Amino acid sequence: MKPLQISPETAQLLAKKLNVPLEHLMHMPKHILLQKIAELNTAENDSKEEK
């Protein structure tokens, strides 16, 4: 499996937001990464609605 085709800045931001090491993020399957991003988005939207 080849590494994800994302910019270094995007990879660093996602690794920080998802709380995973950068090396794990770069070799994460694309469908799992998309699922984690969707979960993060849902959590952020829920926190905004509470305010």
PDB file of N, CA, C and O in Angstrom:
ATOM      1  N   MET A   1       0.851  -1.179   0.000  1.00  0.00           N
ATOM      2  CA  MET A   1       0.000   0.000   0.000  1.00  0.00           C
ATOM      3  C   MET A   1       0.895   1.239   0.000  1.00  0.00           C
ATOM      4  O   MET A   1       1.820   1.352   0.804  1.00  0.00           O
ATOM      5  N   LYS A   2       0.606   2.158  -0.907  1.00  0.00           N
ATOM      6  CA  LYS A   2       1.418   3.367  -0.967  1.00  0.00           C
ATOM      7  C   LYS A   2       0.891   4.402   0.036  1.00  0.00           C
ATOM      8  O   LYS A   2      -0.286   4.371   0.396  1.00  0.00           O
ATOM      9  N   PRO A   3       1.749   5.307   0.483  1.00  0.00           N
ATOM     10  CA  PRO A   3       1.314   6.351   1.426  1.00  0.00           C
ATOM     11  C   PRO A   3       0.239   7.244   0.820  1.00  0.00           C
ATOM     12  O   PRO A   3       0.109   7.339  -0.401  1.00  0.00           O
ATOM     13  N   LEU A   4      -0.518   7.889   1.678  1.00  0.00           N
ATOM     14  CA  LEU A   4      -1.564   8.801   1.233  1.00  0.00           C
ATOM     15  C   LEU A   4      -0.969   9.951   0.432  1.00  0.00           C
ATOM     16  O   LEU A   4       0.156  10.382   0.686  1.00  0.00           O
ATOM     17  N   GLN A   5      -1.722  10.436  -0.525  1.00  0.00           N
ATOM     18  CA  GLN A   5      -1.282  11.537  -1.372  1.00  0.00           C
ATOM     19  C   GLN A   5      -1.821  12.851  -0.817  1.00  0.00           C
ATOM     20  O   GLN A   5      -2.705  13.466  -1.414  1.00  0.00           O
ATOM     21  N   ILE A   6      -1.283  13.283   0.333  1.00  0.00           N
ATOM     22  CA  ILE A   6      -1.686  14.547   0.947  1.00  0.00           C
ATOM     23  C   ILE A   6      -0.439  15.359   1.240  1.00  0.00           C
ATOM     24  O   ILE A   6       0.662  14.818   1.349  1.00  0.00           O
ATOM     25  N   SER A   7      -0.625  16.660   1.366  1.00  0.00           N
ATOM     26  CA  SER A   7       0.519  17.536   1.603  1.00  0.00           C
ATOM     27  C   SER A   7       1.056  17.321   3.025  1.00  0.00           C
ATOM     28  O   SER A   7       0.326  16.865   3.904  1.00  0.00           O
ATOM     29  N   PRO A   8       2.319  17.647   3.243  1.00  0.00           N
ATOM     30  CA  PRO A   8       2.895  17.511   4.587  1.00  0.00           C
ATOM     31  C   PRO A   8       2.155  18.333   5.643  1.00  0.00           C
ATOM     32  O   PRO A   8       1.992  17.890   6.780  1.00  0.00           O
ATOM     33  N   GLU A   9       1.708  19.530   5.262  1.00  0.00           N
ATOM     34  CA  GLU A   9       0.984  20.379   6.207  1.00  0.00           C
ATOM     35  C   GLU A   9      -0.343  19.741   6.609  1.00  0.00           C
ATOM     36  O   GLU A   9      -0.716  19.746   7.782  1.00  0.00           O
ATOM     37  N   THR A  10      -1.047  19.193   5.625  1.00  0.00           N
ATOM     38  CA  THR A  10      -2.319  18.530   5.897  1.00  0.00           C
ATOM     39  C   THR A  10      -2.100  17.299   6.767  1.00  0.00           C
ATOM     40  O   THR A  10      -2.876  17.043   7.688  1.00  0.00           O
ATOM     41  N   ALA A  11      -1.058  16.543   6.485  1.00  0.00           N
ATOM     42  CA  ALA A  11      -0.757  15.341   7.263  1.00  0.00           C
ATOM     43  C   ALA A  11      -0.466  15.701   8.721  1.00  0.00           C
ATOM     44  O   ALA A  11      -0.947  15.027   9.632  1.00  0.00           O
ATOM     45  N   GLN A  12       0.311  16.747   8.945  1.00  0.00           N
ATOM     46  CA  GLN A  12       0.622  17.162  10.309  1.00  0.00           C
ATOM     47  C   GLN A  12      -0.634  17.619  11.046  1.00  0.00           C
ATOM     48  O   GLN A  12      -0.824  17.278  12.213  1.00  0.00           O
ATOM     49  N   LEU A  13      -1.483  18.379  10.381  1.00  0.00           N
ATOM     50  CA  LEU A  13      -2.718  18.863  10.991  1.00  0.00           C
ATOM     51  C   LEU A  13      -3.643  17.695  11.351  1.00  0.00           C
ATOM     52  O   LEU A  13      -4.195  17.654  12.450  1.00  0.00           O
ATOM     53  N   LEU A  14      -3.808  16.752  10.424  1.00  0.00           N
ATOM     54  CA  LEU A  14      -4.668  15.602  10.693  1.00  0.00           C
ATOM     55  C   LEU A  14      -4.117  14.727  11.817  1.00  0.00           C
ATOM     56  O   LEU A  14      -4.875  14.256  12.665  1.00  0.00           O
ATOM     57  N   ALA A  15      -2.813  14.511  11.827  1.00  0.00           N
ATOM     58  CA  ALA A  15      -2.207  13.693  12.877  1.00  0.00           C
ATOM     59  C   ALA A  15      -2.445  14.333  14.240  1.00  0.00           C
ATOM     60  O   ALA A  15      -2.729  13.642  15.219  1.00  0.00           O
ATOM     61  N   LYS A  16      -2.328  15.644  14.296  1.00  0.00           N
ATOM     62  CA  LYS A  16      -2.550  16.347  15.562  1.00  0.00           C
ATOM     63  C   LYS A  16      -4.014  16.268  15.984  1.00  0.00           C
ATOM     64  O   LYS A  16      -4.314  15.979  17.143  1.00  0.00           O
ATOM     65  N   LYS A  17      -4.931  16.528  15.039  1.00  0.00           N
ATOM     66  CA  LYS A  17      -6.367  16.510  15.355  1.00  0.00           C
ATOM     67  C   LYS A  17      -6.860  15.113  15.726  1.00  0.00           C
ATOM     68  O   LYS A  17      -7.683  14.959  16.629  1.00  0.00           O
ATOM     69  N   LEU A  18      -6.352  14.092  15.021  1.00  0.00           N
ATOM     70  CA  LEU A  18      -6.804  12.723  15.254  1.00  0.00           C
ATOM     71  C   LEU A  18      -6.021  12.031  16.372  1.00  0.00           C
ATOM     72  O   LEU A  18      -6.363  10.923  16.785  1.00  0.00           O
ATOM     73  N   ASN A  19      -4.976  12.690  16.853  1.00  0.00           N
ATOM     74  CA  ASN A  19      -4.154  12.162  17.936  1.00  0.00           C
ATOM     75  C   ASN A  19      -3.532  10.813  17.566  1.00  0.00           C
ATOM     76  O   ASN A  19      -3.576   9.858  18.342  1.00  0.00           O
ATOM     77  N   VAL A  20      -2.955  10.758  16.366  1.00  0.00           N
ATOM     78  CA  VAL A  20      -2.238   9.561  15.923  1.00  0.00           C
ATOM     79  C   VAL A  20      -0.856   9.988  15.440  1.00  0.00           C
ATOM     80  O   VAL A  20      -0.685  11.114  14.971  1.00  0.00           O
ATOM     81  N   PRO A  21       0.127   9.102  15.549  1.00  0.00           N
ATOM     82  CA  PRO A  21       1.457   9.447  15.030  1.00  0.00           C
ATOM     83  C   PRO A  21       1.415   9.675  13.519  1.00  0.00           C
ATOM     84  O   PRO A  21       0.636   9.041  12.807  1.00  0.00           O
ATOM     85  N   LEU A  22       2.245  10.569  13.049  1.00  0.00           N
ATOM     86  CA  LEU A  22       2.279  10.923  11.631  1.00  0.00           C
ATOM     87  C   LEU A  22       2.541   9.695  10.753  1.00  0.00           C
ATOM     88  O   LEU A  22       1.953   9.558   9.681  1.00  0.00           O
ATOM     89  N   GLU A  23       3.422   8.809  11.212  1.00  0.00           N
ATOM     90  CA  GLU A  23       3.752   7.610  10.434  1.00  0.00           C
ATOM     91  C   GLU A  23       2.524   6.712  10.275  1.00  0.00           C
ATOM     92  O   GLU A  23       2.318   6.132   9.209  1.00  0.00           O
ATOM     93  N   HIS A  24       1.709   6.594  11.325  1.00  0.00           N
ATOM     94  CA  HIS A  24       0.495   5.779  11.236  1.00  0.00           C
ATOM     95  C   HIS A  24      -0.503   6.418  10.288  1.00  0.00           C
ATOM     96  O   HIS A  24      -1.162   5.730   9.509  1.00  0.00           O
ATOM     97  N   LEU A  25      -0.611   7.730  10.357  1.00  0.00           N
ATOM     98  CA  LEU A  25      -1.558   8.436   9.497  1.00  0.00           C
ATOM     99  C   LEU A  25      -1.217   8.234   8.019  1.00  0.00           C
ATOM    100  O   LEU A  25      -2.106   7.995   7.201  1.00  0.00           O
ATOM    101  N   MET A  26       0.047   8.330   7.686  1.00  0.00           N
ATOM    102  CA  MET A  26       0.454   8.240   6.284  1.00  0.00           C
ATOM    103  C   MET A  26       0.223   6.853   5.690  1.00  0.00           C
ATOM    104  O   MET A  26       0.080   6.721   4.474  1.00  0.00           O
ATOM    105  N   HIS A  27       0.186   5.823   6.525  1.00  0.00           N
ATOM    106  CA  HIS A  27      -0.015   4.469   6.022  1.00  0.00           C
ATOM    107  C   HIS A  27      -1.385   3.912   6.380  1.00  0.00           C
ATOM    108  O   HIS A  27      -1.642   2.719   6.222  1.00  0.00           O
ATOM    109  N   MET A  28      -2.267   4.793   6.866  1.00  0.00           N
ATOM    110  CA  MET A  28      -3.622   4.385   7.213  1.00  0.00           C
ATOM    111  C   MET A  28      -4.423   4.185   5.923  1.00  0.00           C
ATOM    112  O   MET A  28      -4.309   4.985   4.995  1.00  0.00           O
ATOM    113  N   PRO A  29      -5.228   3.126   5.860  1.00  0.00           N
ATOM    114  CA  PRO A  29      -6.084   2.958   4.669  1.00  0.00           C
ATOM    115  C   PRO A  29      -7.017   4.161   4.504  1.00  0.00           C
ATOM    116  O   PRO A  29      -7.503   4.731   5.480  1.00  0.00           O
ATOM    117  N   LYS A  30      -7.249   4.528   3.251  1.00  0.00           N
ATOM    118  CA  LYS A  30      -8.011   5.736   2.960  1.00  0.00           C
ATOM    119  C   LYS A  30      -9.423   5.691   3.547  1.00  0.00           C
ATOM    120  O   LYS A  30      -9.914   6.710   4.032  1.00  0.00           O
ATOM    121  N   HIS A  31     -10.084   4.532   3.514  1.00  0.00           N
ATOM    122  CA  HIS A  31     -11.454   4.464   4.021  1.00  0.00           C
ATOM    123  C   HIS A  31     -11.504   4.657   5.536  1.00  0.00           C
ATOM    124  O   HIS A  31     -12.474   5.210   6.055  1.00  0.00           O
ATOM    125  N   ILE A  32     -10.485   4.215   6.241  1.00  0.00           N
ATOM    126  CA  ILE A  32     -10.445   4.409   7.692  1.00  0.00           C
ATOM    127  C   ILE A  32     -10.168   5.874   8.008  1.00  0.00           C
ATOM    128  O   ILE A  32     -10.768   6.434   8.925  1.00  0.00           O
ATOM    129  N   LEU A  33      -9.268   6.495   7.260  1.00  0.00           N
ATOM    130  CA  LEU A  33      -8.977   7.910   7.465  1.00  0.00           C
ATOM    131  C   LEU A  33     -10.229   8.754   7.222  1.00  0.00           C
ATOM    132  O   LEU A  33     -10.515   9.668   7.994  1.00  0.00           O
ATOM    133  N   LEU A  34     -10.967   8.458   6.170  1.00  0.00           N
ATOM    134  CA  LEU A  34     -12.186   9.209   5.882  1.00  0.00           C
ATOM    135  C   LEU A  34     -13.217   9.026   6.995  1.00  0.00           C
ATOM    136  O   LEU A  34     -13.926   9.969   7.346  1.00  0.00           O
ATOM    137  N   GLN A  35     -13.300   7.824   7.545  1.00  0.00           N
ATOM    138  CA  GLN A  35     -14.222   7.570   8.655  1.00  0.00           C
ATOM    139  C   GLN A  35     -13.822   8.387   9.884  1.00  0.00           C
ATOM    140  O   GLN A  35     -14.682   8.969  10.545  1.00  0.00           O
ATOM    141  N   LYS A  36     -12.531   8.437  10.194  1.00  0.00           N
ATOM    142  CA  LYS A  36     -12.056   9.198  11.348  1.00  0.00           C
ATOM    143  C   LYS A  36     -12.278  10.693  11.155  1.00  0.00           C
ATOM    144  O   LYS A  36     -12.615  11.391  12.111  1.00  0.00           O
ATOM    145  N   ILE A  37     -12.098  11.193   9.947  1.00  0.00           N
ATOM    146  CA  ILE A  37     -12.342  12.605   9.662  1.00  0.00           C
ATOM    147  C   ILE A  37     -13.829  12.922   9.827  1.00  0.00           C
ATOM    148  O   ILE A  37     -14.188  13.973  10.358  1.00  0.00           O
ATOM    149  N   ALA A  38     -14.684  12.017   9.375  1.00  0.00           N
ATOM    150  CA  ALA A  38     -16.127  12.222   9.532  1.00  0.00           C
ATOM    151  C   ALA A  38     -16.507  12.249  11.007  1.00  0.00           C
ATOM    152  O   ALA A  38     -17.322  13.075  11.420  1.00  0.00           O
ATOM    153  N   GLU A  39     -15.923  11.353  11.810  1.00  0.00           N
ATOM    154  CA  GLU A  39     -16.201  11.336  13.250  1.00  0.00           C
ATOM    155  C   GLU A  39     -15.725  12.628  13.904  1.00  0.00           C
ATOM    156  O   GLU A  39     -16.410  13.181  14.764  1.00  0.00           O
ATOM    157  N   LEU A  40     -14.559  13.106  13.501  1.00  0.00           N
ATOM    158  CA  LEU A  40     -14.019  14.353  14.040  1.00  0.00           C
ATOM    159  C   LEU A  40     -14.930  15.519  13.680  1.00  0.00           C
ATOM    160  O   LEU A  40     -15.190  16.385  14.515  1.00  0.00           O
ATOM    161  N   ASN A  41     -15.411  15.546  12.454  1.00  0.00           N
ATOM    162  CA  ASN A  41     -16.308  16.607  12.004  1.00  0.00           C
ATOM    163  C   ASN A  41     -17.613  16.583  12.798  1.00  0.00           C
ATOM    164  O   ASN A  41     -18.118  17.632  13.199  1.00  0.00           O
ATOM    165  N   THR A  42     -18.149  15.404  13.021  1.00  0.00           N
ATOM    166  CA  THR A  42     -19.384  15.266  13.799  1.00  0.00           C
ATOM    167  C   THR A  42     -19.176  15.767  15.227  1.00  0.00           C
ATOM    168  O   THR A  42     -20.021  16.480  15.769  1.00  0.00           O
ATOM    169  N   ALA A  43     -18.069  15.399  15.823  1.00  0.00           N
ATOM    170  CA  ALA A  43     -17.776  15.821  17.194  1.00  0.00           C
ATOM    171  C   ALA A  43     -17.624  17.345  17.269  1.00  0.00           C
ATOM    172  O   ALA A  43     -18.107  17.967  18.215  1.00  0.00           O
ATOM    173  N   GLU A  44     -16.962  17.945  16.287  1.00  0.00           N
ATOM    174  CA  GLU A  44     -16.794  19.399  16.279  1.00  0.00           C
ATOM    175  C   GLU A  44     -18.137  20.104  16.083  1.00  0.00           C
ATOM    176  O   GLU A  44     -18.395  21.132  16.709  1.00  0.00           O
ATOM    177  N   ASN A  45     -18.984  19.559  15.223  1.00  0.00           N
ATOM    178  CA  ASN A  45     -20.302  20.164  14.999  1.00  0.00           C
ATOM    179  C   ASN A  45     -21.161  20.066  16.252  1.00  0.00           C
ATOM    180  O   ASN A  45     -21.884  21.007  16.580  1.00  0.00           O
ATOM    181  N   ASP A  46     -21.092  18.947  16.948  1.00  0.00           N
ATOM    182  CA  ASP A  46     -21.854  18.785  18.194  1.00  0.00           C
ATOM    183  C   ASP A  46     -21.404  19.787  19.250  1.00  0.00           C
ATOM    184  O   ASP A  46     -22.228  20.352  19.969  1.00  0.00           O
ATOM    185  N   SER A  47     -20.091  20.006  19.341  1.00  0.00           N
ATOM    186  CA  SER A  47     -19.594  20.955  20.337  1.00  0.00           C
ATOM    187  C   SER A  47     -19.982  22.390  19.990  1.00  0.00           C
ATOM    188  O   SER A  47     -20.182  23.208  20.888  1.00  0.00           O
ATOM    189  N   LYS A  48     -20.092  22.708  18.694  1.00  0.00           N
ATOM    190  CA  LYS A  48     -20.510  24.054  18.290  1.00  0.00           C
ATOM    191  C   LYS A  48     -21.990  24.274  18.589  1.00  0.00           C
ATOM    192  O   LYS A  48     -22.391  25.380  18.951  1.00  0.00           O
ATOM    193  N   GLU A  49     -22.802  23.228  18.438  1.00  0.00           N
ATOM    194  CA  GLU A  49     -24.236  23.352  18.699  1.00  0.00           C
ATOM    195  C   GLU A  49     -24.509  23.568  20.187  1.00  0.00           C
ATOM    196  O   GLU A  49     -25.482  24.233  20.545  1.00  0.00           O
ATOM    197  N   GLU A  50     -23.672  23.022  21.048  1.00  0.00           N
ATOM    198  CA  GLU A  50     -23.866  23.170  22.484  1.00  0.00           C
ATOM    199  C   GLU A  50     -23.599  24.596  22.951  1.00  0.00           C
ATOM    200  O   GLU A  50     -24.128  25.027  23.975  1.00  0.00           O
ATOM    201  N   LYS A  51     -22.777  25.327  22.200  1.00  0.00           N
ATOM    202  CA  LYS A  51     -22.424  26.689  22.620  1.00  0.00           C
ATOM    203  C   LYS A  51     -23.497  27.675  22.323  1.00  0.00           C
ATOM    204  O   LYS A  51     -23.344  28.860  22.619  1.00  0.00           O
TER     205      LYS A  51
END
